[in-house]
Amino acid sequence: MSPKIVGYKTHDIRFPTSLSGDGTDAMNTDCDYSSAYVKLYTDSELTGFGMTFTIGRGNDIVCMAIEELSKRLIGKDTEEIFGNMGKTWDHLSADSQLRWIGPEKGVIHIALGAVNNALWDMFARARGKPLWKLVVDMTPQEIVDATAFRYITDALTREEALAMLTEKASTRAEREAKVRELGYPAYVTSAGWLGYSDEKVARLTREAVEAGFNHFKMKVGADRDHDLRRGKIIRSIIDDPQYLPAGTEPRDPNGPGLVGKNAGPTGSVLMIDANQVWDVPQAIEFIEEPTAPDDVLGHAAVRKALKPYGIGVATGEHAHNRMIFKQLLQAEAIDVCQIDSCRLAGVSEVLSVLLMAAKFGVTVCPHAGGVGLCEYVIHLSLIDYIAVSGSMERNVLEFVDHLHEHFLYPCSINKNGRYNVPSNDKEGYSIEMHETSIDEYEWPNGSYWKGRAAQGA
């Protein structure tokens, strides 16, 4: 008999990143990177680990919602769950009373993300594969069956998705071999947080160039003069060949992976992220998340106004479900689709957005600025490249160098500024935390927070 789910436990884990300015931007000025973390237990040794991301206060509310959703899994046979993850996703989202406080948005939806992610982690562990490998080894029909399709079939039918996946299936192996060899392209945000001093921005930018990165993101939107000053600091470093790693030649700004990205003389690209602070007229003045995340027509207006200047629009990290992405794509409102592994309700909903983006020909560059998100999204980008879109030439996956030490299977970057491919057959979805980290940073009784309270802080 296959294992059955018999229990769950949540942990409200908060890291004091507001003290160092990590994660600060024009909208989110005092982030304490936090994980609403769940363990799903079976009547065997098989366990699933999942989380969703918040920035501090309210993390406890998300944990309560995770518990309510996890109750719907008690007594379920794991192999029946794994046999149709799309049907399982529908079951988790179908509690009418819990659905009332969404539906499919807000706290209840990101809580569903944690639970669905934990199930996918359990599934991958049961098969002895990293999550990405589990999915790319599925048949096209199995991937379709694992995907959340409700409300999107006017943009993408199951039959269309099956045809797209089938077309790419015969060449999956060569793409897998290529990305294992080269790594997956990345960009770095760690130098661009709004709360950093000019000196820290310059130092971190130099370190990022030395590490092999050639795409850099800077947070903007609080003060125009401040933004311009920091932008000039970053450009003065990334455009200067003296800072390139020894033996490295500048990249061609007009090469296939850089053309149209306004790359500088060394082939480096500077991107800016406004984090929702501008109204549409301000945003019109590559802009990332320029205005309210639900304003589909606003994004379309911004994109239309900027297109003659060769400037594209990226958004999605706060798009709360597949329907918002559907509308952004149908309205031709974005050039880059920024899925978030925790804002969307787990892998099953992410698959629906990857498939829609591929149909509409829009590049997917996931958001990863938060605890655990880098660990998650490398799996999603690998699925997109190997099984769905078939391309990584113009893709770049966000990397922030924060808090990876708290995970048993942390992500890593190679010497060319690319993500290494997760390869441990025990890691599942790579989100299992060290118990010592949970003991230290669980709110409010972890040893770190108790110590702060004793100090009166």
C-alpha positions in Angstrom: 0.0 0.0 0.0 1.2 3.5 -0.8 1.6 6.0 2.1 -1.3 8.1 3.3 -1.1 11.7 4.5 -1.6 11.7 8.3 -0.6 15.1 9.6 1.0 18.5 9.0 2.9 21.2 11.0 3.4 24.8 10.2 6.3 27.2 11.2 6.2 31.0 11.2 9.9 31.7 10.3 11.1 35.3 10.1 14.6 36.6 9.4 15.6 40.1 10.5 16.6 41.4 7.0 15.2 44.9 7.8 18.3 45.5 9.9 20.7 45.3 6.9 18.4 46.8 4.3 18.2 43.5 2.3 15.1 43.4 0.2 14.2 47.1 0.4 12.5 48.9 -2.4 10.3 51.9 -3.0 7.1 50.1 -1.8 8.6 47.7 0.7 10.8 49.7 3.0 11.3 47.4 6.0 11.3 43.8 4.9 11.9 40.9 7.3 12.1 38.1 4.9 9.7 35.4 6.2 8.6 31.9 5.3 5.2 30.4 6.1 6.6 26.9 6.2 4.7 23.6 6.2 5.7 19.9 6.6 3.2 17.3 5.3 3.6 13.9 7.1 2.6 10.5 5.9 2.4 7.1 7.7 5.9 6.4 6.3 9.1 8.3 6.3 8.0 10.2 3.2 7.5 13.9 4.1 6.8 17.0 1.9 8.2 20.4 2.6 6.7 23.6 1.3 6.5 27.3 2.0 5.2 30.6 0.8 7.0 34.0 1.2 6.0 37.1 3.1 8.0 40.0 4.5 7.1 39.8 8.2 3.9 40.8 9.9 1.0 38.6 8.7 3.1 35.5 8.3 1.2 34.0 11.2 -2.1 34.6 9.3 -0.8 32.7 6.3 0.3 29.8 8.5 -3.3 29.6 9.9 -4.6 29.4 6.3 -2.1 26.7 5.4 -3.3 24.6 8.3 -6.9 24.9 7.1 -6.0 23.8 3.6 -3.8 21.0 4.8 -6.7 19.4 6.7 -8.2 18.6 3.2 -5.3 16.2 2.6 -5.6 14.1 5.8 -6.2 10.4 4.9 -5.5 10.9 1.2 -3.5 8.2 -0.6 -0.3 9.8 -2.0 -0.2 7.8 -5.2 -3.8 8.8 -6.0 -2.7 12.4 -5.4 0.4 12.1 -7.5 -1.5 10.4 -10.3 -3.4 13.7 -11.2 -1.9 16.7 -9.6 -4.2 19.0 -11.5 -7.2 17.3 -10.0 -5.6 17.5 -6.5 -5.0 21.3 -7.1 -8.7 21.6 -7.9 -9.7 19.8 -4.7 -7.5 22.0 -2.6 -9.0 25.2 -4.0 -12.6 23.9 -3.9 -13.5 24.4 -0.2 -16.4 26.8 -0.6 -16.0 28.5 2.8 -12.3 29.0 2.4 -12.8 30.0 -1.2 -15.1 32.8 -0.1 -12.1 34.7 1.4 -10.3 34.7 -1.9 -11.4 33.5 -4.3 -8.0 32.4 -5.7 -6.2 35.5 -4.4 -4.7 37.0 -1.2 -3.8 35.0 1.9 -5.8 31.9 1.1 -4.1 31.6 -2.4 -0.5 32.0 -1.3 -1.3 29.5 1.5 -2.5 27.1 -1.2 0.9 27.7 -2.9 2.7 26.4 0.2 0.6 23.3 0.4 0.7 22.5 -3.3 4.5 23.1 -3.3 4.8 20.7 -0.4 2.9 18.0 -2.3 5.1 18.5 -5.4 8.2 18.2 -3.1 6.8 15.0 -1.6 6.1 13.6 -5.1 9.6 14.3 -6.3 11.1 12.8 -3.2 8.9 9.7 -3.6 10.4 9.3 -7.1 14.0 10.1 -6.0 14.3 13.1 -8.4 14.7 16.8 -8.1 11.4 18.5 -8.8 12.4 19.8 -12.3 13.6 16.4 -13.4 10.4 14.8 -12.1 8.4 17.1 -14.4 10.6 17.0 -17.5 10.5 13.2 -17.4 6.7 13.2 -17.5 4.8 12.5 -20.7 3.1 15.5 -22.3 -0.2 14.1 -21.1 1.0 13.7 -17.6 2.1 17.4 -17.5 -1.3 18.5 -18.9 -3.0 16.4 -16.2 -0.8 18.1 -13.5 -1.8 21.7 -14.7 -4.5 24.0 -13.4 -6.7 24.9 -16.4 -9.9 26.3 -14.9 -10.7 29.8 -16.2 -7.9 29.9 -18.9 -9.2 27.7 -21.7 -10.3 30.7 -23.7 -6.5 31.5 -24.0 -5.1 27.9 -23.9 -6.9 24.6 -24.2 -5.7 21.3 -22.9 -5.4 20.1 -26.5 -3.2 23.1 -27.5 -1.0 22.5 -24.4 -0.7 18.8 -25.3 0.4 19.7 -28.8 3.0 22.2 -27.6 4.5 19.8 -25.1 4.5 17.0 -27.6 6.3 19.1 -30.2 9.1 19.8 -27.7 9.3 16.3 -26.2 11.7 14.6 -28.7 14.4 17.3 -28.1 14.1 17.5 -24.3 17.3 15.4 -23.8 19.5 17.7 -25.7 18.3 20.8 -23.9 18.8 19.0 -20.6 22.3 18.2 -21.5 23.0 21.8 -22.6 21.7 23.4 -19.5 23.6 20.9 -17.3 26.8 21.9 -19.0 26.3 25.7 -19.2 23.9 26.4 -16.3 20.8 28.6 -16.5 21.3 32.4 -17.2 20.9 34.6 -14.1 20.7 38.3 -13.2 21.6 39.8 -9.8 19.5 42.1 -7.6 21.7 41.9 -4.5 23.6 45.2 -5.4 20.5 47.2 -6.1 18.4 47.3 -2.9 17.1 50.8 -2.2 18.3 50.9 1.4 22.0 50.4 0.6 24.6 53.2 0.8 26.4 54.3 -2.4 29.5 52.6 -1.2 27.8 49.3 -0.6 26.1 49.5 -4.0 29.5 50.0 -5.7 31.2 47.2 -3.8 28.4 44.7 -4.4 28.3 45.7 -8.1 32.0 45.0 -8.5 31.6 41.7 -6.7 28.7 40.7 -9.0 30.7 41.6 -12.1 33.7 39.5 -10.8 31.3 36.6 -10.2 30.4 36.5 -13.9 27.0 38.3 -14.0 26.1 40.6 -16.9 22.5 41.4 -16.0 21.9 43.7 -13.0 18.7 45.1 -11.4 18.3 48.3 -9.5 15.3 49.3 -7.3 13.9 52.8 -8.1 10.9 55.0 -7.4 11.5 56.6 -4.0 13.6 59.6 -5.2 14.5 60.5 -8.8 17.8 62.1 -8.0 18.8 59.2 -5.7 17.8 56.8 -8.5 19.9 58.6 -11.1 23.0 58.7 -8.8 22.8 55.0 -8.0 22.2 54.2 -11.6 25.3 56.1 -12.7 27.4 54.3 -10.0 26.3 50.9 -11.3 26.7 51.8 -15.0 30.2 53.2 -14.3 31.2 49.7 -13.0 29.4 47.3 -15.3 30.4 49.3 -18.5 34.1 49.3 -17.6 36.1 46.3 -18.9 38.7 46.6 -16.1 36.2 45.1 -13.7 35.5 42.0 -15.8 36.9 38.7 -14.5 40.5 37.9 -15.5 40.6 36.5 -19.0 37.0 37.5 -19.8 36.2 39.4 -23.0 33.3 41.9 -23.2 30.1 40.3 -24.6 28.7 41.6 -27.9 25.9 44.1 -27.1 24.2 43.2 -30.4 24.6 39.4 -30.0 21.4 37.2 -30.1 21.0 37.1 -26.3 21.5 40.9 -25.8 20.1 42.7 -28.9 17.3 45.0 -27.9 18.2 45.0 -24.3 20.1 48.3 -24.3 23.3 46.6 -23.3 26.4 48.7 -22.6 29.9 48.4 -24.2 30.8 45.3 -22.1 27.5 43.6 -22.9 26.1 44.3 -19.5 22.4 45.1 -19.0 20.9 47.4 -16.3 17.3 46.8 -15.4 15.1 48.9 -13.1 12.3 47.8 -10.8 9.7 50.3 -9.6 7.8 47.8 -7.4 4.3 49.2 -8.1 4.9 52.8 -6.8 4.1 54.7 -10.0 0.8 55.7 -11.5 0.5 54.9 -15.2 1.5 58.4 -16.4 4.7 58.3 -14.2 5.5 54.8 -15.4 5.4 56.0 -19.0 8.0 58.7 -18.1 12.6 47.8 -19.7 10.5 49.0 -16.6 9.7 46.2 -14.1 6.4 46.2 -12.2 5.7 49.8 -13.0 2.2 50.2 -11.6 -0.5 48.3 -9.7 -0.1 44.5 -10.4 -3.8 44.0 -11.1 -4.0 46.9 -13.6 -3.9 45.0 -16.9 -5.0 47.9 -19.1 -2.6 50.2 -17.3 0.3 47.9 -18.1 -0.9 47.7 -21.7 -0.9 51.6 -21.9 2.7 51.7 -20.4 3.9 49.1 -22.9 2.3 50.9 -25.9 3.9 54.2 -24.9 7.4 52.8 -24.3 7.5 50.4 -27.3 8.7 53.1 -29.8 11.7 53.7 -27.6 12.7 50.0 -27.5 11.8 49.8 -23.8 9.9 46.7 -22.6 7.7 46.0 -19.6 8.1 43.2 -17.2 5.6 42.3 -14.4 4.0 39.4 -12.6 5.7 38.9 -9.2 2.5 40.2 -7.6 0.1 38.8 -10.2 -2.0 36.7 -7.9 -3.3 34.0 -10.2 -3.2 32.6 -13.7 -6.2 34.7 -14.8 -4.2 37.9 -14.3 -1.4 36.5 -16.5 -4.0 35.4 -19.0 -5.3 38.9 -19.3 -1.8 40.5 -19.4 -0.9 38.2 -22.3 -4.2 38.6 -24.2 -3.9 42.4 -23.8 -0.3 42.4 -25.1 0.6 44.3 -21.9 4.0 42.7 -21.1 7.3 41.8 -22.7 8.5 39.6 -19.8 6.4 37.3 -17.7 7.6 37.3 -14.1 6.1 34.3 -12.3 6.5 34.0 -8.6 6.7 30.5 -7.1 4.8 31.5 -4.0 2.4 34.2 -5.2 0.9 31.7 -7.6 -0.6 28.7 -5.9 2.1 26.2 -6.4 3.6 24.3 -9.3 0.3 23.2 -10.8 -0.7 26.9 -11.4 2.8 27.9 -12.5 2.6 25.2 -15.2 -0.5 26.9 -16.6 1.3 30.3 -16.8 4.4 28.8 -18.4 2.3 27.2 -21.1 0.3 30.4 -21.8 3.5 32.4 -22.0 4.9 29.9 -24.5 1.8 30.1 -26.6 1.9 33.9 -26.7 5.7 34.0 -27.3 6.5 35.9 -24.1 9.8 35.3 -22.3 9.5 34.0 -18.7 12.0 35.4 -16.1 10.8 34.4 -12.6 11.0 36.7 -9.6 13.2 35.4 -6.8 13.8 38.2 -4.4 13.0 36.5 -1.1 13.9 33.7 1.2 13.7 30.3 -0.5 12.6 31.7 -3.9 15.9 31.2 -5.6 15.8 27.6 -4.4 12.4 27.2 -5.9 12.5 29.1 -9.2 15.6 27.4 -10.8 13.4 24.3 -11.0 10.6 26.3 -12.7 13.0 27.8 -15.3 14.4 24.4 -16.1 10.9 23.0 -16.7 10.2 26.0 -18.9 13.4 25.6 -21.0 13.5 21.8 -21.3 9.8 20.9 -21.6 7.8 24.0 -22.5 9.3 27.0 -24.3 12.5 25.3 -25.5 14.5 28.5 -25.2 16.8 30.2 -22.6 18.7 32.5 -25.0 17.0 35.7 -23.8 15.9 34.5 -20.4 17.5 35.6 -17.1 16.5 34.2 -13.7 16.8 36.5 -10.7 19.4 35.7 -8.0 19.8 37.3 -4.6 22.6 36.3 -2.3 20.6 36.1 0.9 19.7 33.3 3.4 20.6 30.3 1.3 22.6 28.8 4.2 19.3 27.9 5.9 18.4 25.3 3.4 19.7 21.7 3.1 19.9 22.0 -0.6 20.8 25.6 -1.5 21.0 26.9 -5.0 24.4 27.8 -6.4 25.9 30.0 -9.1 28.7 28.9 -11.4 31.8 31.0 -12.4 29.9 32.4 -15.4 27.1 33.9 -13.4 24.6 31.1 -14.1 22.5 28.8 -11.9 23.8 25.3 -11.5 21.3 22.6 -12.2 20.0 20.9 -8.9 21.1 17.3 -9.1 20.6 15.7 -5.7 18.0 12.9 -5.9 16.9 13.6 -2.3 16.2 17.3 -2.5 12.8 17.3 -4.1 11.8 21.0 -4.5 15.0 22.1 -2.6 13.1 23.9 0.2 13.7 21.7 3.3 15.2 24.0 6.0 17.7 23.1 8.6 16.0 22.4 11.9 18.5 24.6 13.6 17.4 27.5 11.5 13.7 26.9 12.4 14.7 26.7 16.1 16.5 30.0 15.8 14.2 32.1 13.7 10.6 30.8 14.4 8.4 33.7 15.6 8.1 34.6 18.4 9.8 31.9 20.4 12.9 31.1 18.4 16.2 31.7 20.1 17.0 34.8 18.0 13.6 36.5 18.7 13.7 35.6 22.4 17.1 37.2 22.6 15.9 40.3 20.9 12.9 40.5 23.2 15.2 40.1 26.3 17.3 43.1 25.0 14.1 45.1 24.7 14.5 45.4 20.9 
